[in-house]
Amino acid sequence: MDYAIGDVQGCYKTLSALLKKINFKIDRDRLYFLGDVVNRGTNSLETLRFIYSNKDNMDLVLGNHDFHLLVCALTDRKPNKKDTFQDILKASDKSKLIDYLLQRPLAIDYKDALFVHAGVPPQWDKSDVFSNSAIVENNLQSNNVVSFLSQMYGNKPNSWRDNLTNNEKSRYTINALMRIRFCKKNGELEFDHKLNTDKNPKGYKAWFLHSERIMSNQRIFFGHWSTLKDIQIKNIYPLDHGCVWGGMLTAYDLTNRELISQRSLES
């Protein structure tokens, strides 16, 4: 059986309980994590070690918290007061775990579905997603990764243009696939609002609500947006159900097409 799992964010106790609930078997099943496997929860190191140790049966797309860990691990940027991945930064196997994250994709093409952390700009098709993700992934796996990561923070450019530089294309792609919530139909990104879709900023909509969205016929599984409520839209599967905030950790059974959730066990 294959499962897509929403944002774990270091909630290893809850993840263990969820895997027990779905009767997960390492020699039979595969897990796809939709990003943000670390940070905010209390067991980031244990979570990442678990995924790494079972990497033949597990994969993940990079989320914004995973990316933030990479920046803090490899550049001069320091963790902020809310970050809880210092256990990874101090671990004896830090280098191995960071190298593993550097090799992770921004998107996974799974049969009739697409896995990303946050979403897809309305003006992109699948080839756009993977060609632009490849630009970022090549930089993450290059000898210049430290310099690259040190230049990736920021909200600009907030719109895509073909004449952007390599770094600008990378920054837009990271922000789009790892952070998008609200945008304009041309993909102009907005990052000040994080509430439900009925609170959209003027001139913007949730990325999946644009009527002219190119990938409307593609099943898209994503996390990131824990405040989404009552979303019943064809081909849209939000799986961040707020585990780290006392909500649920959810797995989607990709074979039987059903949700299985576990109430947060984090203290």
Secondary structure in CASP SS format (residue, H / E / C, confidence):
PFRMAT SS
TARGET T0000
AUTHOR 0000-0000-0000
METHOD secondary structure of the structure
MODEL  1
M C 1.00
D E 1.00
Y E 1.00
A E 1.00
I E 1.00
G C 1.00
D C 1.00
V C 1.00
Q C 1.00
G C 1.00
C C 1.00
Y H 1.00
K H 1.00
T H 1.00
L H 1.00
S H 1.00
A H 1.00
L H 1.00
L H 1.00
K H 1.00
K H 1.00
I C 1.00
N C 1.00
F C 1.00
K C 1.00
I C 1.00
D C 1.00
R C 1.00
D C 1.00
R E 1.00
L E 1.00
Y E 1.00
F E 1.00
L C 1.00
G C 1.00
D C 1.00
V C 1.00
V C 1.00
N C 1.00
R C 1.00
G C 1.00
T C 1.00
N C 1.00
S H 1.00
L H 1.00
E H 1.00
T H 1.00
L H 1.00
R H 1.00
F H 1.00
I H 1.00
Y H 1.00
S H 1.00
N C 1.00
K C 1.00
D C 1.00
N C 1.00
M E 1.00
D E 1.00
L E 1.00
V C 1.00
L C 1.00
G C 1.00
N H 1.00
H H 1.00
D H 1.00
F H 1.00
H H 1.00
L H 1.00
L H 1.00
V H 1.00
C H 1.00
A H 1.00
L H 1.00
T C 1.00
D C 1.00
R C 1.00
K C 1.00
P C 1.00
N C 1.00
K C 1.00
K C 1.00
D C 1.00
T C 1.00
F C 1.00
Q H 1.00
D H 1.00
I H 1.00
L H 1.00
K C 1.00
A C 1.00
S C 1.00
D C 1.00
K H 1.00
S H 1.00
K H 1.00
L H 1.00
I H 1.00
D H 1.00
Y H 1.00
L H 1.00
L H 1.00
Q C 1.00
R C 1.00
P C 1.00
L C 1.00
A E 1.00
I E 1.00
D E 1.00
Y E 1.00
K C 1.00
D C 1.00
A E 1.00
L E 1.00
F E 1.00
V E 1.00
H C 1.00
A C 1.00
G C 1.00
V C 1.00
P C 1.00
P C 1.00
Q C 1.00
W C 1.00
D C 1.00
K H 1.00
S H 1.00
D H 1.00
V H 1.00
F H 1.00
S H 1.00
N H 1.00
S H 1.00
A H 1.00
I H 1.00
V H 1.00
E H 1.00
N H 1.00
N H 1.00
L H 1.00
Q C 1.00
S C 1.00
N C 1.00
N C 1.00
V H 1.00
V H 1.00
S H 1.00
F H 1.00
L H 1.00
S C 1.00
Q C 1.00
M C 1.00
Y C 1.00
G C 1.00
N C 1.00
K C 1.00
P C 1.00
N C 1.00
S C 1.00
W C 1.00
R C 1.00
D C 1.00
N C 1.00
L C 1.00
T C 1.00
N H 1.00
N H 1.00
E H 1.00
K H 1.00
S H 1.00
R H 1.00
Y H 1.00
T H 1.00
I H 1.00
N H 1.00
A H 1.00
L H 1.00
M H 1.00
R H 1.00
I C 1.00
R C 1.00
F E 1.00
C E 1.00
K C 1.00
K C 1.00
N C 1.00
G C 1.00
E C 1.00
L E 1.00
E E 1.00
F C 1.00
D C 1.00
H C 1.00
K C 1.00
L C 1.00
N C 1.00
T H 1.00
D H 1.00
K H 1.00
N C 1.00
P C 1.00
K C 1.00
G C 1.00
Y C 1.00
K E 1.00
A E 1.00
W H 1.00
F H 1.00
L H 1.00
H C 1.00
S C 1.00
E C 1.00
R C 1.00
I C 1.00
M C 1.00
S C 1.00
N C 1.00
Q C 1.00
R E 1.00
I E 1.00
F E 1.00
F E 1.00
G C 1.00
H C 1.00
W C 1.00
S C 1.00
T C 1.00
L C 1.00
K C 1.00
D C 1.00
I C 1.00
Q C 1.00
I C 1.00
K C 1.00
N C 1.00
I E 1.00
Y E 1.00
P E 1.00
L C 1.00
D C 1.00
H C 1.00
G E 1.00
C H 1.00
V H 1.00
W H 1.00
G C 1.00
G C 1.00
M E 1.00
L E 1.00
T E 1.00
A E 1.00
Y E 1.00
D E 1.00
L C 1.00
T C 1.00
N C 1.00
R C 1.00
E E 1.00
L E 1.00
I E 1.00
S E 1.00
Q E 1.00
R E 1.00
S C 1.00
L C 1.00
E C 1.00
S C 1.00
END
